Amino acid sequence: MKKLIWALLAVGVFISAPAVAKRKCDFLPPAAKPSWVDSAVNIEGFYVGVGLQEYEKKSAKQLEKAQQNALANLATTIKVDVKSELSIRQQEMKTGGKTYLEENVESLVNTTANASLENVTFRDNWLDRDSCVVWVLAVVPREFVQTQREKKLQQGLLAKAIALDEKAADESVVLADRVIASDTAVDMASQINFSLLPESEGQEYYVRLFQRRLDSLNKRQHLLRDSTAVFAEVDALANKIASEPNRNRKNKMKKQALEKLIRLKADYPFEESEYAVAEKSAFRIAEMEKSENNGCGALLQYQMVMDNSYLEGWRTRADEASYDLHCSPAQLKKLSWRKQFEGQKVELACVQKINGSAALWEKPCQEITAILKQHGAVVIRSQKSASEVTALLAQASNDDIETEQMLLLVAADGQMKTRSNSKNPAGKDFQFEGKMSNYLVNDIGVELGDSFAGVGGWNPISADMAMDVLSLNVVKRWEKKTQEYLYQE
């Protein structure tokens, strides 16, 4: 390419010479022809551009045009070099089939060249007094060009990442494509050299921003996959139920279908499901209830949709579906538990503190788990330590606690007394005296709490057995108090 440029330059001089041979050209000091006029010049550490301009009446205008031509020649040289480098970088940055620079190379080449020209020096010029052609030599440091190239590259990558994040946020785009766009944006942001972009918010900001969207989209994708799979399983069970003559097997399959739908409601509750997973699950359960002639159970499902769904269309459908359904007071009382707990994840933690020593209390948690599951709750046994549960109880007793997920705390705190008993093989009896409490906590604080002092009966077996017997009374009281609260509600 350089040989061609020099050939064209030579032709230009040859053509212009006869026309201006007699003109006086002396606006630049006389000087010997520089070597860079006749042949390509290489100056270490610099990009070089050469420009010329034929005779102009105004010498200042002629010199300015020669400088512009030198800049154009310099820009071409820079573009060729930068494009070659970016092509190599493009191959290096292909990750998992993702090409980050594909449609932006030409733009990056142009912006890099333009930015590089801001630091140009016109190192030399020469006037050919015979032809009145003025020549200009322009240079720019290679290091400066490389810095501009890297800066523009990082700016381009950031712009591409932001554009991908905007695509990921576009609800009109297919979800799978949004996930791909978001994943690519996160990957790009983690590779950008933000030290060259001091004016930006920085890498941590963008990675966190893009990752938050990716997490949300992944959750949606999992939601669709999970719900689609569960609904397909429920449909398959429904088909089997319809053709199953054995009543016991039929009931067993209905229970399996119900558990799947309730779990789906718990995993994707009304407030989190833009795809109406909880609503669809409630309607499926309602259909199952109606097939059993349990209109009240179906009504409960429709009421849950009307009370909790953010989707107006589904609330309207539920209202229309419930029009002819009714519940007796006795039925409402029975269903009050389901209304409170069905499809809810409940973290359950039980602790006993005896003679100042705290330990997890297994028996009441077992009994309460069975009761809650019976009413459709998804019970999660707490992984918290006894000391952590004790701290939560202290907060709950002061009504100074909130949890995103429903939390049920059960506790006994007191002394284990003993007495001698010669008739007992162990030689003594055991009795607990102290305070029992339980708290149902959610995102608004303590919804239901109960605390009372009491004394257990003397147990001839062991302290553990005394606490097991006590737990039965604690659970019975908790169930009674909860029933009163729920029915009142």
C-alpha positions as CSV (number, residue, x, y, z in Angstrom):
1,M,0.0,0.0,0.0
2,K,2.8,2.4,0.9
3,K,4.5,1.8,-2.5
4,L,1.2,2.7,-4.2
5,I,0.9,5.9,-2.1
6,W,4.5,7.0,-3.1
7,A,3.7,6.2,-6.8
8,L,0.6,8.3,-6.7
9,L,2.5,11.1,-5.0
10,A,5.2,11.0,-7.6
11,V,2.6,11.2,-10.4
12,G,1.0,14.2,-8.7
13,V,4.2,16.0,-8.7
14,F,5.0,15.1,-12.3
15,I,1.6,16.4,-13.6
16,S,1.7,19.6,-11.7
17,A,5.2,20.6,-12.6
18,P,4.7,22.1,-16.1
19,A,1.8,24.2,-15.0
20,V,3.6,26.1,-12.2
21,A,7.2,26.1,-13.5
22,K,7.4,29.9,-13.7
23,R,5.7,30.6,-10.4
24,K,7.6,32.0,-7.6
25,C,7.4,29.6,-4.5
26,D,9.4,30.9,-1.5
27,F,7.0,30.9,1.4
28,L,9.2,28.3,3.2
29,P,12.9,28.6,3.7
30,P,15.0,26.9,1.0
31,A,16.1,23.4,2.1
32,A,17.4,20.2,0.6
33,K,14.8,17.5,-0.3
34,P,14.3,15.3,2.8
35,S,14.6,11.6,2.4
36,W,11.0,11.1,3.5
37,V,9.7,12.8,0.3
38,D,11.0,10.2,-2.1
39,S,10.7,7.0,0.0
40,A,8.7,5.6,2.8
41,V,10.2,6.6,6.2
42,N,10.3,4.6,9.4
43,I,10.8,6.5,12.6
44,E,11.1,4.2,15.6
45,G,8.3,4.6,18.1
46,F,6.1,6.6,15.8
47,Y,3.4,6.3,13.2
48,V,4.3,8.4,10.2
49,G,2.1,10.2,7.6
50,V,3.1,12.2,4.6
51,G,1.0,14.7,2.8
52,L,1.5,17.1,-0.1
53,Q,-0.5,19.8,-1.8
54,E,-0.1,21.5,-5.1
55,Y,0.1,25.2,-5.7
56,E,-2.5,27.5,-4.0
57,K,-2.7,31.2,-4.4
58,K,-2.7,31.5,-0.6
59,S,0.3,29.8,0.8
60,A,-1.2,29.4,4.3
61,K,-4.2,27.5,2.7
62,Q,-1.8,25.3,0.7
63,L,0.2,24.4,3.8
64,E,-3.0,23.7,5.7
65,K,-4.2,21.3,3.0
66,A,-0.9,19.5,3.0
67,Q,-1.2,19.0,6.7
68,Q,-4.7,17.7,6.3
69,N,-3.5,15.3,3.6
70,A,-0.6,14.2,6.0
71,L,-3.2,13.5,8.7
72,A,-5.4,11.5,6.3
73,N,-2.3,9.4,5.3
74,L,-1.4,9.0,8.9
75,A,-5.0,7.9,9.8
76,T,-5.0,5.3,7.0
77,T,-1.7,3.8,8.4
78,I,-3.1,3.7,11.9
79,K,-6.4,2.2,10.8
80,V,-4.6,-0.7,8.9
81,D,-2.5,-1.5,12.0
82,V,-5.3,-1.1,14.5
83,K,-7.7,-3.2,12.4
84,S,-5.1,-6.0,12.2
85,E,-4.6,-5.9,16.0
86,L,-8.3,-5.9,16.7
87,S,-8.9,-8.8,14.4
88,I,-6.4,-10.8,16.5
89,R,-8.0,-9.7,19.7
90,Q,-11.4,-10.6,18.3
91,Q,-10.3,-14.2,17.9
92,E,-8.9,-14.2,21.4
93,M,-12.1,-12.9,22.9
94,K,-14.4,-15.5,21.4
95,T,-15.8,-17.4,24.4
96,G,-18.3,-20.2,24.1
97,G,-19.4,-19.0,20.7
98,K,-19.7,-15.4,21.8
99,T,-18.0,-12.8,19.6
100,Y,-17.8,-9.5,21.5
101,L,-16.4,-7.2,18.8
102,E,-18.0,-8.6,15.6
103,E,-20.1,-5.6,14.6
104,N,-18.0,-3.0,16.3
105,V,-14.5,-3.4,14.8
106,E,-14.9,-0.7,12.1
107,S,-16.3,1.7,14.5
108,L,-13.4,1.0,17.0
109,V,-10.9,1.4,14.2
110,N,-12.3,4.8,13.3
111,T,-12.7,6.2,16.8
112,T,-9.1,5.0,17.7
113,A,-7.6,6.7,14.6
114,N,-9.6,10.0,15.3
115,A,-8.5,10.0,19.0
116,S,-4.9,9.3,18.0
117,L,-4.8,12.3,15.7
118,E,-5.4,14.6,18.7
119,N,-1.7,14.1,19.6
120,V,-0.1,14.6,16.2
121,T,3.0,16.6,15.7
122,F,4.0,18.0,12.3
123,R,7.6,17.2,12.5
124,D,8.9,18.6,9.2
125,N,7.8,20.2,5.9
126,W,9.4,21.0,2.6
127,L,8.6,23.2,-0.3
128,D,9.6,22.0,-3.8
129,R,10.4,25.4,-5.3
130,D,10.4,24.0,-8.9
131,S,6.9,22.5,-8.7
132,C,5.5,24.6,-5.9
133,V,4.4,21.4,-4.2
134,V,4.6,21.6,-0.4
135,W,5.2,18.4,1.6
136,V,4.4,17.7,5.3
137,L,5.6,15.0,7.6
138,A,3.2,14.2,10.5
139,V,4.0,11.8,13.4
140,V,2.2,10.4,16.5
141,P,3.8,8.2,19.2
142,R,2.9,4.5,18.8
143,E,2.4,4.2,22.6
144,F,-0.2,6.9,22.5
145,V,-2.1,5.1,19.6
146,Q,-1.9,1.8,21.5
147,T,-3.3,3.5,24.6
148,Q,-6.1,5.0,22.6
149,R,-6.8,1.7,20.9
150,E,-7.1,-0.1,24.3
151,K,-9.2,2.7,25.7
152,K,-11.6,2.7,22.7
153,L,-11.7,-1.1,22.8
154,Q,-12.7,-1.1,26.5
155,Q,-15.3,1.6,25.8
156,G,-16.7,-0.4,22.9
157,L,-16.9,-3.5,25.1
158,L,-18.7,-1.6,27.8
159,A,-21.1,-0.1,25.3
160,K,-21.8,-3.6,23.9
161,A,-22.3,-5.0,27.4
162,I,-24.7,-2.3,28.3
163,A,-26.6,-2.9,25.0
164,L,-26.8,-6.6,25.8
165,D,-28.1,-5.8,29.3
166,E,-30.8,-3.6,27.8
167,K,-31.7,-6.5,25.5
168,A,-31.9,-8.7,28.5
169,A,-34.3,-6.3,30.1
170,D,-36.6,-6.1,27.1
171,E,-39.8,-8.1,27.9
172,S,-40.6,-8.4,24.2
173,V,-37.5,-10.6,23.6
174,V,-37.7,-14.4,24.0
175,L,-36.6,-15.4,27.5
176,A,-33.9,-17.8,26.2
177,D,-32.3,-15.0,24.2
178,R,-32.5,-12.6,27.1
179,V,-30.7,-15.1,29.3
180,I,-27.9,-15.4,26.6
181,A,-27.6,-11.7,26.3
182,S,-27.4,-11.2,30.1
183,D,-24.9,-14.0,30.5
184,T,-22.7,-12.4,27.8
185,A,-23.0,-9.0,29.5
186,V,-21.8,-10.4,32.8
187,D,-18.9,-12.2,31.0
188,M,-17.8,-9.1,29.2
189,A,-18.0,-6.9,32.3
190,S,-15.7,-9.2,34.1
191,Q,-13.1,-8.9,31.3
192,I,-13.1,-5.2,30.7
193,N,-10.1,-3.2,31.9
194,F,-11.8,-0.5,33.8
195,S,-8.5,1.2,34.8
196,L,-8.7,2.7,31.3
197,L,-12.2,4.0,32.0
198,P,-11.8,6.1,35.1
199,E,-15.0,8.0,34.2
200,S,-17.1,4.9,34.5
201,E,-18.8,3.4,37.6
202,G,-16.2,0.6,37.6
203,Q,-16.1,-3.2,37.3
204,E,-17.8,-4.1,40.6
205,Y,-20.8,-1.9,39.8
206,Y,-21.4,-3.3,36.3
207,V,-20.7,-7.0,37.2
208,R,-23.1,-6.7,40.1
209,L,-25.7,-4.9,38.0
210,F,-25.6,-7.4,35.2
211,Q,-25.4,-10.4,37.5
212,R,-28.5,-9.3,39.3
213,R,-30.5,-9.3,36.1
214,L,-29.0,-12.7,35.1
215,D,-30.0,-14.2,38.4
216,S,-33.5,-13.0,37.9
217,L,-33.7,-14.3,34.4
218,N,-32.3,-17.7,35.4
219,K,-34.8,-17.9,38.1
220,R,-37.6,-17.2,35.6
221,Q,-36.2,-19.8,33.2
222,H,-36.0,-22.4,36.0
223,L,-39.5,-21.4,37.0
224,L,-40.9,-22.1,33.6
225,R,-39.0,-25.4,33.3
226,D,-40.0,-26.5,36.8
227,S,-43.6,-25.5,36.5
228,T,-44.0,-27.0,33.0
229,A,-42.6,-30.3,34.3
230,V,-44.8,-30.4,37.4
231,F,-47.9,-29.5,35.5
232,A,-47.1,-32.3,33.0
233,E,-46.6,-34.7,35.9
234,V,-49.9,-33.6,37.4
235,D,-51.7,-34.1,34.1
236,A,-50.2,-37.6,33.8
237,L,-51.5,-38.4,37.3
238,A,-54.9,-37.0,36.5
239,N,-55.1,-39.3,33.5
240,K,-54.2,-42.3,35.6
241,I,-56.6,-41.3,38.3
242,A,-59.5,-41.1,35.8
243,S,-58.9,-44.7,34.7
244,E,-57.9,-46.2,38.1
245,P,-60.6,-48.4,39.6
246,N,-58.9,-49.0,42.9
247,R,-60.0,-46.3,45.5
248,N,-56.8,-46.5,47.6
249,R,-54.5,-46.2,44.6
250,K,-56.7,-43.4,43.3
251,N,-56.4,-41.5,46.6
252,K,-52.7,-42.1,46.7
253,M,-52.2,-40.5,43.3
254,K,-54.4,-37.6,44.2
255,K,-52.3,-37.0,47.2
256,Q,-49.1,-37.1,45.1
257,A,-50.6,-34.6,42.6
258,L,-51.7,-32.3,45.4
259,E,-48.3,-32.3,47.1
260,K,-46.6,-31.4,43.8
261,L,-48.9,-28.5,43.3
262,I,-48.6,-27.2,46.8
263,R,-44.8,-27.5,46.6
264,L,-44.9,-25.5,43.4
265,K,-47.0,-22.8,45.1
266,A,-44.4,-22.7,47.9
267,D,-41.4,-22.4,45.5
268,Y,-43.1,-19.8,43.3
269,P,-45.5,-17.8,45.5
270,F,-48.0,-15.3,44.2
271,E,-45.8,-12.2,44.8
272,E,-42.9,-13.7,42.8
273,S,-44.6,-15.3,39.8
274,E,-45.2,-13.2,36.8
275,Y,-45.9,-16.4,34.9
276,A,-48.9,-17.2,37.2
277,V,-47.4,-20.4,38.5
278,A,-49.1,-20.0,41.9
279,E,-52.4,-19.1,40.2
280,K,-52.3,-22.0,37.9
281,S,-51.5,-24.4,40.8
282,A,-54.4,-23.0,42.8
283,F,-56.8,-23.5,39.9
284,R,-55.6,-27.1,39.4
285,I,-56.1,-27.8,43.1
286,A,-59.6,-26.3,42.9
287,E,-60.4,-28.6,40.1
288,M,-59.3,-31.5,42.2
289,E,-61.4,-30.3,45.1
290,K,-64.5,-30.0,42.9
291,S,-64.0,-33.5,41.5
292,E,-64.3,-34.7,45.1
293,N,-67.5,-32.6,45.6
294,N,-65.6,-30.3,47.9
295,G,-66.8,-26.9,46.7
296,C,-65.5,-25.2,49.9
297,G,-62.0,-26.5,49.3
298,A,-62.2,-25.1,45.7
299,L,-63.5,-21.8,47.0
300,L,-60.5,-21.6,49.3
301,Q,-58.2,-21.8,46.3
302,Y,-60.0,-19.1,44.4
303,Q,-60.0,-16.9,47.5
304,M,-56.2,-17.3,47.8
305,V,-55.9,-16.1,44.2
306,M,-58.2,-13.1,44.8
307,D,-56.4,-12.2,48.0
308,N,-52.8,-12.7,46.9
309,S,-52.4,-12.5,43.1
310,Y,-50.9,-9.4,41.5
311,L,-52.4,-10.4,38.2
312,E,-55.7,-8.8,37.6
313,G,-56.9,-11.2,35.0
314,W,-56.4,-14.2,37.3
315,R,-58.2,-12.4,40.2
316,T,-61.1,-11.8,37.9
317,R,-61.1,-15.5,36.8
318,A,-61.0,-16.6,40.4
319,D,-63.9,-14.3,41.3
320,E,-66.0,-15.7,38.5
321,A,-65.1,-19.3,39.3
322,S,-66.1,-18.9,42.9
323,Y,-69.5,-17.4,42.3
324,D,-71.6,-20.5,43.1
325,L,-69.3,-21.9,45.8
326,H,-70.1,-21.7,49.5
327,C,-68.7,-22.8,52.9
328,S,-70.4,-23.6,56.1
329,P,-69.0,-22.1,59.4
330,A,-67.7,-25.6,60.3
331,Q,-66.0,-25.9,56.9
332,L,-64.4,-22.5,57.2
333,K,-63.1,-23.4,60.6
334,K,-61.5,-26.5,59.2
335,L,-60.1,-24.7,56.2
336,S,-58.6,-21.8,58.2
337,W,-55.4,-23.8,58.7
338,R,-55.0,-24.4,54.9
339,K,-55.7,-20.7,54.2
340,Q,-52.8,-19.8,56.5
341,F,-50.3,-22.4,55.7
342,E,-51.0,-24.1,52.3
343,G,-48.2,-23.5,49.9
344,Q,-46.1,-21.6,52.6
345,K,-42.6,-22.4,53.4
346,V,-42.3,-22.5,57.2
347,E,-39.0,-22.7,59.0
348,L,-39.4,-24.5,62.2
349,A,-37.0,-24.3,65.2
350,C,-37.5,-25.8,68.7
351,V,-35.2,-25.3,71.7
352,Q,-35.1,-26.3,75.3
353,K,-33.1,-24.5,77.9
354,I,-32.7,-26.5,81.1
355,N,-30.8,-25.3,84.1
356,G,-29.2,-22.7,81.9
357,S,-28.0,-25.1,79.1
358,A,-29.7,-24.7,75.7
359,A,-30.2,-27.6,73.2
360,L,-32.4,-28.3,70.3
361,W,-35.8,-29.8,71.3
362,E,-36.7,-32.5,68.8
363,K,-40.1,-33.9,69.9
364,P,-42.3,-30.8,69.5
365,C,-40.8,-30.1,66.1
366,Q,-41.7,-33.6,65.0
367,E,-45.3,-33.2,66.2
368,I,-45.8,-29.7,64.7
369,T,-44.2,-30.7,61.4
370,A,-46.9,-33.4,61.0
371,I,-49.7,-31.0,61.7
372,L,-48.4,-28.3,59.3
373,K,-47.8,-30.7,56.5
374,Q,-51.4,-32.0,56.9
375,H,-52.5,-28.4,56.1
376,G,-50.3,-28.0,53.1
377,A,-47.3,-26.2,54.6
378,V,-43.8,-27.0,53.3
379,V,-41.9,-27.4,56.5
380,I,-38.2,-26.6,56.6
381,R,-36.4,-27.8,59.7
382,S,-34.1,-24.9,60.8
383,Q,-30.4,-25.4,60.6
384,K,-29.8,-22.8,63.3
385,S,-27.9,-23.7,66.5
386,A,-29.6,-23.7,69.9
387,S,-27.9,-20.5,70.8
388,E,-29.1,-18.8,67.5
389,V,-32.7,-20.0,68.1
390,T,-32.5,-18.7,71.7
391,A,-31.4,-15.3,70.4
392,L,-34.3,-15.2,68.0
393,L,-36.7,-16.1,70.8
394,A,-35.4,-13.1,72.8
395,Q,-36.1,-10.9,69.8
396,A,-39.5,-12.4,69.3
397,S,-40.5,-11.9,72.9
398,N,-39.7,-8.1,72.5
399,D,-41.6,-8.1,69.1
400,D,-38.3,-7.0,67.5
401,I,-38.0,-9.5,64.7
402,E,-39.1,-9.8,61.0
403,T,-38.4,-12.6,58.5
404,E,-39.0,-12.9,54.8
405,Q,-40.0,-16.6,55.2
406,M,-42.5,-17.7,57.8
407,L,-40.7,-18.8,61.0
408,L,-42.2,-20.8,63.9
409,L,-40.2,-20.8,67.2
410,V,-41.0,-23.2,70.1
411,A,-39.2,-23.1,73.4
412,A,-39.1,-24.3,77.0
413,D,-36.9,-22.5,79.5
414,G,-36.7,-23.6,83.1
415,Q,-35.3,-26.0,85.7
416,M,-35.3,-29.8,85.8
417,K,-36.1,-30.9,89.3
418,T,-35.4,-34.3,90.8
419,R,-36.6,-36.3,93.8
420,S,-35.7,-39.6,95.3
421,N,-38.0,-42.5,94.6
422,S,-37.0,-45.9,95.9
423,K,-39.7,-47.6,93.9
424,N,-38.2,-46.3,90.7
425,P,-35.3,-48.4,89.3
426,A,-33.4,-45.2,88.5
427,G,-33.8,-44.1,92.1
428,K,-35.4,-40.7,91.3
429,D,-38.1,-38.9,89.4
430,F,-37.9,-35.9,87.0
431,Q,-40.0,-32.8,86.7
432,F,-39.7,-29.6,84.6
433,E,-40.8,-26.3,85.8
434,G,-40.5,-23.1,83.8
435,K,-41.7,-21.0,80.9
436,M,-43.0,-22.3,77.6
437,S,-43.4,-20.1,74.5
438,N,-44.0,-20.1,70.8
439,Y,-44.0,-17.4,68.1
440,L,-45.1,-17.3,64.5
441,V,-43.0,-14.7,62.7
442,N,-43.3,-13.3,59.2
443,D,-42.4,-10.2,57.2
444,I,-44.5,-8.0,59.4
445,G,-43.1,-9.3,62.7
446,V,-44.7,-11.6,65.3
447,E,-48.1,-12.6,63.9
448,L,-49.0,-14.9,66.8
449,G,-47.3,-15.5,70.1
450,D,-48.1,-17.4,73.2
451,S,-46.1,-17.7,76.5
452,F,-47.0,-19.4,79.8
453,A,-45.5,-20.8,82.9
454,G,-46.1,-24.3,84.0
455,V,-45.0,-27.4,85.9
456,G,-44.8,-30.9,84.3
457,G,-45.7,-34.1,86.0
458,W,-43.1,-36.2,87.8
459,N,-41.6,-38.7,85.3
460,P,-40.0,-41.9,86.6
461,I,-37.9,-42.6,83.5
462,S,-35.6,-39.7,82.6
463,A,-35.3,-36.0,82.0
464,D,-35.6,-36.5,78.3
465,M,-38.8,-38.4,78.8
466,A,-40.2,-35.7,81.0
467,M,-39.5,-33.2,78.2
468,D,-41.1,-35.5,75.6
469,V,-44.3,-35.6,77.7
470,L,-44.2,-31.9,78.2
471,S,-43.9,-31.3,74.5
472,L,-47.2,-33.1,73.9
473,N,-48.9,-30.6,76.1
474,V,-47.0,-27.7,74.5
475,V,-48.1,-28.8,71.0
476,K,-51.7,-29.3,72.1
477,R,-51.8,-25.8,73.5
478,W,-50.1,-24.3,70.4
479,E,-52.6,-26.1,68.1
480,K,-55.5,-24.8,70.2
481,K,-54.3,-21.2,70.3
482,T,-53.5,-21.2,66.6
483,Q,-56.9,-22.6,65.8
484,E,-58.6,-19.8,67.8
485,Y,-56.5,-17.2,66.1
486,L,-57.0,-18.5,62.6
487,Y,-60.8,-19.0,63.0
488,Q,-61.1,-15.5,64.4
489,E,-59.2,-14.2,61.4
